[in-house]
Amino acid sequence: CALCRPPPSTAGPVLRAAVSRWDHCTAREPWAGPQPFPGHVPTPRAAAMTSVAPGVPKPPLASAAALLGDLECRDKLSKFLQYSARALSWYYATRAAASPQDSPAAASLTLASARFRSLYATSRIARKVFRLGKSVNSIHKLSSLVAKPPSALAALDAAREGCLLMYWLFDNFLYAANAKLAPLDERNAAARAGPWYFLSTLAALAATLLRLSALSSERKALLERDDLGASERAEAEAALDERSRALLLLLFKCLCDVGVGSSLAGVELQRRAGAGKANDGVVGTCGAVSAAIAVHTRWGAL
């Protein structure tokens, strides 16, 4: 074949190497695939068949399979479904309240709101199964953060993981109480879990702002350097721009998480401020946007 046939000008060791590779064509021994040998110049067609161009993205089906096979991604997809259903339930309930009473439109909108409310409640309970034992992940991350040199950023990351560790524990208790597996008060467990999640979102927000500040200092230092060539400077600026976009997206996610955390039981900042219950439309939108950003970020990493 074209992959193993030697050029006419080769002889000696090259010919013996070609003969050993010729065996795969006659099935005299297993072939391990086309291997380069001295003097072999593959044809363009053979090179296209045996190499993968760098930077070529995965097929959509392969990317989707990798995404759905990742436990964290499946949890974020469930979160997107949960908070989207909460926002849609509020939307249809608001439209039903604005429609004439006892009208077919009001009845249809009320039914749609109830269905999305049921979907929200079901997906909320289902997500807690994904988080069973998730505190072990936080313990592992904390152990690696403690080994790092002391810094403000390491302290914020450790505080975030410590708060999440407590949140996962109380969230597991909440699931056990909801499933009637333990004689626990569901409302009390929810009121204890909520503040820990809210504190973790504040720590994550502060850490992201600190990273953005450090990135700004790096950019300023790059501008002051005069020992870089044009290509090196362009490459460094492109890398900084990419990190900046990722951090700004993370900052938006953190703000959405703070909005969700402020509405949880045990926190309820809006009620404490005398403004009543948190708006389900706003909270649902924040949760859905946060989940979508997390899935988008994970998709790019797979």
Backbone torsions as a table, in degrees:
resi	resn	phi	psi	omega
1	CYS	NA	175.9	-175.3
2	ALA	-68.2	-22.6	-176.7
3	LEU	-80.2	-28.0	-173.5
4	CYS	-115.5	-9.4	-180.0
5	ARG	-73.4	123.8	-178.0
6	PRO	-76.7	159.0	174.7
7	PRO	-64.2	152.9	-177.4
8	PRO	-60.8	-25.8	-174.5
9	SER	-83.1	-8.7	-176.9
10	THR	-84.5	154.3	179.7
11	ALA	-159.3	176.8	176.5
12	GLY	66.1	-127.1	-177.7
13	PRO	-59.1	-35.4	179.1
14	VAL	-64.3	-40.6	-179.5
15	LEU	-67.2	-40.4	178.5
16	ARG	-64.6	-39.1	177.0
17	ALA	-64.1	-37.2	179.2
18	ALA	-67.4	-39.3	180.0
19	VAL	-64.5	-38.3	178.9
20	SER	-65.6	-31.2	177.8
21	ARG	-83.8	-18.1	177.7
22	TRP	-68.7	-19.6	-177.1
23	ASP	-61.1	-28.9	-177.9
24	HIS	-66.2	-26.1	-179.4
25	CYS	-73.5	-29.3	-179.8
26	THR	-100.3	4.6	174.9
27	ALA	61.2	32.7	178.9
28	ARG	-83.2	-18.5	174.9
29	GLU	-158.3	157.5	-179.8
30	PRO	-61.2	143.4	-178.9
31	TRP	-109.2	132.3	-176.1
32	ALA	-91.5	11.3	-179.4
33	GLY	104.2	163.9	-177.9
34	PRO	-64.7	126.6	178.3
35	GLN	-120.0	138.7	178.7
36	PRO	-70.4	147.0	175.6
37	PHE	-139.5	163.2	-174.8
38	PRO	-57.2	130.0	176.9
39	GLY	87.0	-6.3	-178.0
40	HIS	-84.8	122.8	176.4
41	VAL	-116.4	104.2	-176.6
42	PRO	-65.4	148.9	176.0
43	THR	-70.8	159.8	178.4
44	PRO	-56.8	-37.8	-179.5
45	ARG	-66.5	-42.3	179.4
46	ALA	-66.1	-39.1	178.9
47	ALA	-64.4	-38.0	178.9
48	ALA	-67.4	-31.3	-178.8
49	MET	-78.2	-26.5	-171.9
50	THR	-109.2	5.6	179.9
51	SER	-135.5	157.5	178.5
52	VAL	-119.0	124.7	-179.1
53	ALA	-65.4	135.5	179.0
54	PRO	-65.9	145.6	177.4
55	GLY	85.1	-0.8	179.3
56	VAL	-76.7	124.5	-178.0
57	PRO	-69.8	159.0	176.1
58	LYS	-66.7	154.2	172.8
59	PRO	-60.9	149.5	-177.5
60	PRO	-56.2	-39.1	-179.0
61	LEU	-65.6	-40.2	178.5
62	ALA	-65.5	-40.4	178.4
63	SER	-65.5	-41.6	178.7
64	ALA	-64.5	-39.8	178.9
65	ALA	-65.0	-41.1	177.8
66	ALA	-65.9	-36.7	-180.0
67	LEU	-67.2	-46.2	-178.4
68	LEU	-72.7	-21.7	177.4
69	GLY	-80.5	-9.7	179.2
70	ASP	-90.6	123.7	-174.7
71	LEU	-62.9	-40.5	-179.2
72	GLU	-64.9	-39.0	178.5
73	CYS	-66.0	-40.0	178.9
74	ARG	-64.7	-36.0	176.5
75	ASP	-65.3	-40.8	179.7
76	LYS	-70.3	-33.8	174.6
77	LEU	-64.8	-39.8	176.0
78	SER	-65.8	-35.0	176.7
79	LYS	-65.5	-41.3	177.5
80	PHE	-60.9	-42.5	177.5
81	LEU	-64.0	-42.0	-177.7
82	GLN	-62.3	-51.9	-175.0
83	TYR	-78.4	-27.0	172.7
84	SER	-64.9	-41.4	177.6
85	ALA	-63.9	-37.0	178.2
86	ARG	-65.0	-43.1	179.3
87	ALA	-67.0	-41.2	-179.8
88	LEU	-68.0	-36.0	176.4
89	SER	-61.5	-43.5	177.2
90	TRP	-63.8	-40.5	-177.9
91	TYR	-62.0	-48.1	-178.5
92	TYR	-70.7	-32.5	176.9
93	ALA	-66.6	-38.8	178.2
94	THR	-65.3	-42.0	178.2
95	ARG	-67.2	-36.2	178.3
96	ALA	-66.0	-38.7	179.1
97	ALA	-66.5	-28.6	179.8
98	ALA	-85.5	-10.0	-179.5
99	SER	-86.6	157.4	177.5
100	PRO	-59.2	140.1	-179.6
101	GLN	-64.8	147.1	177.9
102	ASP	61.3	20.4	176.8
103	SER	-93.6	154.6	177.9
104	PRO	-59.0	-35.2	179.5
105	ALA	-64.8	-42.1	179.7
106	ALA	-65.0	-40.9	179.4
107	ALA	-64.7	-40.9	179.2
108	SER	-65.6	-41.9	179.7
109	LEU	-67.9	-37.9	178.0
110	THR	-64.9	-39.2	178.0
111	LEU	-65.4	-41.9	178.0
112	ALA	-63.2	-40.6	178.3
113	SER	-62.9	-41.0	179.7
114	ALA	-66.0	-37.1	179.3
115	ARG	-66.7	-43.4	178.4
116	PHE	-69.5	-31.7	175.6
117	ARG	-65.4	-39.7	176.5
118	SER	-65.1	-40.3	177.4
119	LEU	-63.6	-39.4	177.9
120	TYR	-61.8	-46.7	-178.4
121	ALA	-65.8	-39.6	-179.3
122	THR	-67.1	-46.9	-179.5
123	SER	-67.6	-29.5	177.5
124	ARG	-64.0	-42.7	178.5
125	ILE	-71.6	-38.3	-178.0
126	ALA	-64.2	-35.4	-179.2
127	ARG	-64.8	-27.0	-178.7
128	LYS	-67.4	-22.5	176.7
129	VAL	-68.1	-38.3	178.2
130	PHE	-62.0	-27.6	-172.7
131	ARG	-95.7	5.7	176.8
132	LEU	-65.3	125.1	179.6
133	GLY	75.0	9.7	-178.1
134	LYS	-70.3	-13.7	177.5
135	SER	-63.3	-24.1	177.7
136	VAL	-63.4	-37.4	176.8
137	ASN	-61.5	-41.4	179.8
138	SER	-66.9	-37.3	177.5
139	ILE	-63.3	-41.6	179.1
140	HIS	-64.0	-43.4	179.1
141	LYS	-66.3	-37.3	178.6
142	LEU	-64.0	-39.7	-179.7
143	SER	-63.3	-35.8	177.8
144	SER	-75.5	-32.4	179.0
145	LEU	-71.5	-34.4	179.6
146	VAL	-65.2	-30.9	-178.9
147	ALA	-75.1	-12.3	-179.4
148	LYS	-77.2	157.1	175.9
149	PRO	-60.5	144.1	-178.6
150	PRO	-61.8	134.1	176.4
151	SER	-161.9	164.5	179.4
152	ALA	-64.2	-39.6	-179.7
153	LEU	-66.4	-42.6	178.3
154	ALA	-64.0	-36.5	178.7
155	ALA	-65.8	-41.2	178.9
156	LEU	-67.2	-41.9	177.3
157	ASP	-62.9	-40.2	178.4
158	ALA	-66.6	-39.6	178.0
159	ALA	-63.3	-40.8	178.4
160	ARG	-61.8	-47.3	-179.2
161	GLU	-67.2	-35.3	177.1
162	GLY	-64.8	-41.2	177.2
163	CYS	-66.3	-40.8	177.3
164	LEU	-64.9	-35.6	177.1
165	LEU	-58.6	-46.2	178.1
166	MET	-67.1	-37.3	179.1
167	TYR	-64.1	-44.5	-179.9
168	TRP	-61.5	-39.7	-179.0
169	LEU	-62.8	-49.4	-179.8
170	PHE	-68.6	-31.4	177.0
171	ASP	-66.8	-37.7	174.9
172	ASN	-65.1	-39.0	174.6
173	PHE	-62.3	-38.9	178.7
174	LEU	-63.4	-40.4	177.6
175	TYR	-65.2	-41.5	178.8
176	ALA	-63.4	-38.4	178.3
177	ALA	-69.2	-39.6	179.9
178	ASN	-67.2	-36.1	179.6
179	ALA	-84.9	3.8	-179.8
180	LYS	61.2	31.4	178.5
181	LEU	-89.1	-15.6	-179.5
182	ALA	-146.6	146.1	-179.8
183	PRO	-77.9	68.6	-178.7
184	LEU	-116.0	150.8	176.5
185	ASP	-81.5	118.9	-176.2
186	GLU	-63.8	-42.1	-179.1
187	ARG	-66.7	-37.8	179.4
188	ASN	-66.8	-40.8	178.5
189	ALA	-65.2	-40.2	178.7
190	ALA	-65.7	-39.4	179.9
191	ALA	-68.0	-26.2	177.8
192	ARG	-83.5	-30.3	-177.8
193	ALA	-77.5	-38.8	-174.5
194	GLY	-55.3	-50.2	-178.5
195	PRO	-60.3	-33.7	179.3
196	TRP	-66.7	-39.4	177.7
197	TYR	-67.0	-40.5	179.9
198	PHE	-63.1	-41.2	177.8
199	LEU	-65.0	-36.2	178.3
200	SER	-65.9	-35.3	178.1
201	THR	-68.7	-36.8	177.4
202	LEU	-66.8	-40.3	177.5
203	ALA	-64.6	-40.8	178.8
204	ALA	-65.2	-39.7	178.0
205	LEU	-63.4	-44.7	179.4
206	ALA	-64.1	-40.1	179.5
207	ALA	-65.5	-38.2	178.9
208	THR	-66.8	-41.5	176.6
209	LEU	-63.2	-37.0	178.1
210	LEU	-67.0	-39.0	177.2
211	ARG	-65.6	-38.7	176.9
212	LEU	-64.9	-37.7	177.5
213	SER	-65.1	-41.6	178.0
214	ALA	-65.3	-36.7	178.1
215	LEU	-66.1	-37.0	177.2
216	SER	-64.5	-37.3	177.3
217	SER	-66.7	-38.6	177.1
218	GLU	-63.3	-40.2	179.5
219	ARG	-65.6	-39.6	178.9
220	LYS	-65.2	-40.7	178.8
221	ALA	-66.0	-34.9	178.6
222	LEU	-65.5	-38.8	179.5
223	LEU	-66.3	-28.9	-178.0
224	GLU	-82.8	-12.5	-179.4
225	ARG	-78.5	138.2	178.6
226	ASP	-122.0	12.3	-179.3
227	ASP	-102.0	11.7	-178.5
228	LEU	-105.4	143.5	174.2
229	GLY	-77.5	174.6	-177.7
230	ALA	-64.6	-43.6	-178.6
231	SER	-68.0	-41.4	179.0
232	GLU	-64.6	-41.1	178.9
233	ARG	-65.4	-41.5	178.8
234	ALA	-63.5	-40.1	179.1
235	GLU	-66.1	-41.5	178.8
236	ALA	-66.4	-40.4	178.8
237	GLU	-66.5	-37.1	177.5
238	ALA	-64.8	-39.8	178.0
239	ALA	-64.9	-40.9	178.0
240	LEU	-66.1	-38.7	178.2
241	ASP	-63.5	-39.9	179.3
242	GLU	-65.5	-43.3	177.2
243	ARG	-64.6	-37.1	-180.0
244	SER	-64.9	-43.0	178.1
245	ARG	-62.2	-41.9	179.9
246	ALA	-64.5	-40.5	-179.6
247	LEU	-70.8	-36.6	177.0
248	LEU	-65.7	-38.1	175.8
249	LEU	-65.0	-40.9	177.4
250	LEU	-64.8	-37.1	178.1
251	LEU	-62.6	-42.8	177.9
252	PHE	-62.6	-40.3	177.2
253	LYS	-62.8	-43.0	179.7
254	CYS	-62.1	-39.8	178.1
255	LEU	-63.7	-40.0	176.3
256	CYS	-64.5	-39.6	178.8
257	ASP	-64.9	-37.8	176.7
258	VAL	-63.0	-39.8	177.4
259	GLY	-62.4	-39.9	177.8
260	VAL	-69.2	-45.7	-177.7
261	GLY	-63.5	-32.1	-179.4
262	SER	-69.6	-13.7	-178.6
263	SER	-100.3	-3.7	-175.1
264	LEU	-72.6	159.7	176.7
265	ALA	-61.7	138.7	-176.9
266	GLY	90.8	-13.5	177.2
267	VAL	-114.4	-75.5	174.0
268	GLU	45.4	60.6	-176.5
269	LEU	-61.5	-37.4	-177.7
270	GLN	-65.8	-40.5	178.6
271	ARG	-68.5	-38.8	179.0
272	ARG	-65.5	-29.4	178.4
273	ALA	-81.0	-0.7	178.8
274	GLY	83.6	15.8	-178.5
275	ALA	-100.1	10.1	177.7
276	GLY	85.9	-164.6	-176.9
277	LYS	-74.0	149.9	178.7
278	ALA	-63.5	143.1	-179.3
279	ASN	-72.5	121.6	-178.5
280	ASP	-64.2	-30.8	178.6
281	GLY	-65.8	-43.0	180.0
282	VAL	-69.0	-47.3	-178.8
283	VAL	-63.9	-42.6	179.3
284	GLY	-63.1	-40.3	178.6
285	THR	-65.8	-42.9	178.8
286	CYS	-61.0	-45.0	-179.8
287	GLY	-65.2	-40.6	-179.9
288	ALA	-67.0	-41.3	179.6
289	VAL	-65.8	-42.3	178.4
290	SER	-60.5	-43.9	179.3
291	ALA	-65.6	-40.0	179.9
292	ALA	-64.2	-39.6	178.2
293	ILE	-65.6	-40.9	179.6
294	ALA	-63.4	-41.9	178.7
295	VAL	-66.9	-41.9	178.6
296	HIS	-60.4	-43.9	179.8
297	THR	-65.5	-41.1	-179.6
298	ARG	-69.3	-35.2	178.5
299	TRP	-59.3	-42.4	179.5
300	GLY	-69.2	-23.5	-178.7
301	ALA	-86.8	-18.2	-177.3
302	LEU	-80.0	NA	NA
